[in-house]
């Protein structure tokens, strides 16, 4: 399913937030960067190894009921509120802003994701849970399912006072073996996050495939221009540009990928 890319033609492809497909339910507002569910587009099934980049808002007390996954690395990044994870392997975790979470589905696992934050301290909190969920394929099929979460707030800083550092969130790359990050079963991929204060900037990694997603705020990408919340940039044989936060600051997610899905 994974292949090292042949010689690639450099390309920068900007995808605006409003161009994404949307699933709107009474309890869920979900924007899909790639084909997902009933929204299938054969020309937009993935970029590099990134198969799913869903920007979801779930109402308080609601969520995704128990459902199965197989042979997928699922990484969840919460922007606001919190999300409760429970799975058939007995893992239970509360995911909140600054905490990275990964589920390796492997041979098969069932899990639920609920916005039950109001139950955690005995008080009711009617806050929506806003999160980005991302999927990449594993190196090997039928591995043992597993779960991992890690709070990296100290490296990122707060939403209002971001550190400006490009922090490794999840990686399977050899170069990140000594990093304080969650691991994924995909040696060709790494996810970074950064929280930028207004007018501060960070240099993006250069790789065969780089996917930049503006989770909140706005940035000016060197050589490309202004990007707003929900916008994404797909960079092929590129990267290395500086992303500078706008007047309200920014939180951005970046996938570095040295390979792509076979046939891409």
N, C-alpha and C positions, 0 to 999 in steps of 0.2 A: 504494500500500500504506500510505502515511502520510497522515493527515488532521489538520488543526487541529481540536481539539474544540469542540463547541458549548458553550453555557453549562452548566457542570458543577455537580452537586449535591455539596457537601462530604460526604466519607465517609471513615471510617477503618476498615479491614478487617484484623483480626489473623488471621494464618494460623500455627497452631502447627506445630512441627517434626514431631510425630507424625502430622499430617494429610497429610503429603506421600506421594506414591506412591514405591515403592522398587524398584530393580532390584538384586538380590543374586546375584552370581556367585562362583565360586571365587576370582577375583582382583579383583573389583570390588564396591564397596558404593556405590550411587548413589541419592541422594534428589532427587526432582524437584518443584520448586515449581509447574511448569506441565505440561500434557500433553507427554509425550515418549515416542517409540517406541510400544510396545504399550499404554502407559498414556495412553489418550485420553479426555478429558472435554471435550465441546463447551462447557461453561460455564467452563472453566479453560484457555484456550489462550494467554493473554497478559495483561499489565497495562500499559497505555500502549503503549510500544514494546518492552517487554521480553518476549521470546518464550520464553527458556530461562534458568533459574537452577538449574543442577545442582550439587549438593554431593557431590563424588566422593572416594572413597578407593581408591587403586590399590596393590596389593601390589608389593613390590620385584621388579624384573626382569620385570614384566608391563606391560600397557597396551593402548591402542587401536591396532590395526593400521591400515595405510593405508586411508583411506576418503575419499569426495568431499564437498565442500560447494560451494554456489553461491549468489550474491547474499545474503550474510549477513556481518555484522560480528561476529566471535567474539572475546570478551575473556576471558582466563584469569587468575585470581588464586590463587596458591599460598599455602596456610597452613602446611603442614609438608612437609618433604622437597623433592624437586625433580622436574621433568618435562622430558623432552627432546622438542622439537618438530622434525620434519623434514617438508618439503613438496615438491611436484612442481615448484615454482618455484626450488628450490635453497636455500631458507632453512633454516638449522639454528640452534636456540637452546635454551639451558638456562634454564628458568623456576624461580625459587626465591622464598621469601618476601621481599616488598618490591620485587619486580620485576614490572612490569605488562607484559602481552603482548597484542597484537592481531593478528588475521589477517583481512584483507578477502578474502572468497572470490571476489567479482566474477563473471567469466565462467566460473569453475570452477577448483577447485584440489583436490588430494588431499594429505592429511597424515596423520601418525601422531603419537601422544603416548604416550611410554613412561616408566615409572619406572625409568630406567637409571642413577640417580644413583650407584649402587655401582660403576659402571664408570669414572667420570669421573677419579678420582685413582689408579686402579690398586688400590684396596682395595674390599672388599665392605662395603656398608652396607645392612643389611636394614631399611630404614625405609620405611614406607608413605608415599605421596605423597597429601596431602590438599589439594584445590583446589576452587574454585568456577568454573564456566564459564558465561558469560552470552552470549546472542545478542540482537542487535537488527537490524532490517532496515536496509539502506542507503538513502540518499536516491535514488540512481539505480541502475538495474539494469545488469548487464553492464559494470561498471567493470573496470579492470585489477587482477588480484589483487595483494595486497601484504602485507607483514609488518612489524611494529615491536615493539620491546621497550625498556623503560626502567626503570632502578633508581631508585626514589623513597624508599629507606630513610632518606635524610638528612632528608626532609620528614616522614616518618611516625614516626621513632623506632623503637626495637626493640619486640618483643612485650612485654617486661617493663618498658620505660620509654618508653611511647608519648608522642609529642609533644602529643597532644590536638587537633591541627589537622585540619580537614576538608580533605583533600588531593585535588585533581583527579587522577584516575587516567587517564581516557580521556574525550575530548570532541570533538564536532564543532560545538559552539556558538561563535558569534562572540565571546561574552564571554570565552572561554577561549583566544583565539588567542595571547595572550602568556604563557600558563601553561606551565610545564614539565610536560607530560603527553603521553601518546600520543594520536594523532588517530584519530577514527573518521569514516567517511563517513555521518554522520547529524547534521544540524545542530540537531535537536530533542532531543538526548540528551547527558547527561554522567554519568559514574560517579565517585563520590568514595569514599575510604576514610579511616578514622581508627582509631588505636590509643589507647584511653583507659586511663589509670591508674585504680585504684580511686577511686570517688566523684567523678571528674572528668567534665565534661559538655561537650557540643558542641551547637550549634544546627543543626537540619536545614534544608535549603533549602525554600522554598515554591514550588510549581509546580502545573501542571495534574495531573501524576501524579508521585508520589514513592514509590519502593519501598525500604524499609529491610530489610536482612537482617543478622541477628546471626550473624556467622561464628564467633565464639568468645566465651565469657564470658556476661555478662548485663547488661542495662540496664534502667533505669526510664524509660519514655517519658512525658513530661509530658502529662497528661490521658488517658493510656491505661493505664499500669500496667507491671508487670514483664514482661520478655521474656527468654527464655533462648536458649542456643545452638540455631541452626536455625530459630528463630521468624522470621517476616517480618511486615511491616506494609505494606499497600497504601493509600496516602493519595491521595485524589482531591480536587482543589481545596483542598489543605491543605498541611501542612508548617509550618516555622517553630518547631516544638516543640523543647524541649531533651531530649537523651538523656543520661542520667547512668549511668555504669558502676557495676556492682555491686562487691562486695568483692574479686573476683578480676580486675577490669578487664574490658575488652572490645575486640574488633576488629569493626567494622561496615562494611558496604558499602551505599552509597546511590546509587540512580539518580534523577536529576532529568530529567523529560521534559515538554516543552511541547506535545507532540502525542501521538496514539495511532495504532494500526493502523486503517486505514480501516474503517468500519463498527462501530467500538467505541464 
